[in-house]
Amino acid sequence: MTESGDHASPGDRLEDVRLILRTLRQAVRDALLRHKQARNPVAVWRNGRVEWIGPDEIPGEDSSTGEG
């Protein structure tokens, strides 16, 4: 699971902020891709309010905007 080894304690894993952030970013990308493929809109927080973006506006696999 971890690149530094599976023998790290749970506490050590919680302190691996880079791994946590990378995992969260991947989870968001996966969720957005599933919404896009299912042609479902997604709610996002933009300009201080919730906005719905359509499936055509959701970044695809080849996009690296970092939004999400």
N, C-alpha and C positions, 0 to 999 in steps of 0.2 A: 504494500500500500504506500509506504513512504519511500522516498528515494534514499533516505539515510538508513533504511532498514526497518523491518517489521518488529524489531525488538525494543523500540522506543516505548517508554511508559506513556499512559494516557495523558499525564501531565505535560510531558515533553511534547507530545503531539499538539496539545492545545497551545503551546508556546510557539509552534512553527507557523508564524503568521503568513509567511509567503505561501506555504502549502495550503493553508486554509483559504486564503484569498484566491489562489489559482483554482482550487476545487469549487468555490462558490461561483467564480466567473464561468467555469465550464458548466455548472448546473444551470445557470441563467441562460447560457447559449443553447443548451439542450432544450430547455423549456420553451424558449423563443422559437427554435426550429420546429418543435412539435406543434406549436400554435400556428406557425406559418404553413406547415404542411397540411394541417387540418382546416386551413382557411378560417381560423378564429382570430378575432381582434385581441389586443392586449392593452390593459390599462397601464399607463406610465405616469409618473409625477413629472410635470414639466411646467416651468414658469409659475410655481407656487400653487398648482392645481392638478387634479387628475384629468388626463386626456386619454381617449381611446385612439389607438392607431390600428389601422387595418392591416390585414395580412401582407399586402403588397408593400407596406412601409416597414415591415419587420426586417431587420438585417438578416441576410442569408448566411450560409456556411462560409462563403468566401469573404464576408465582411468582417472588418476588425475595428469597428467604430468605438468599442469599449462601452457603449451604452447598454443599459439594461437594468 
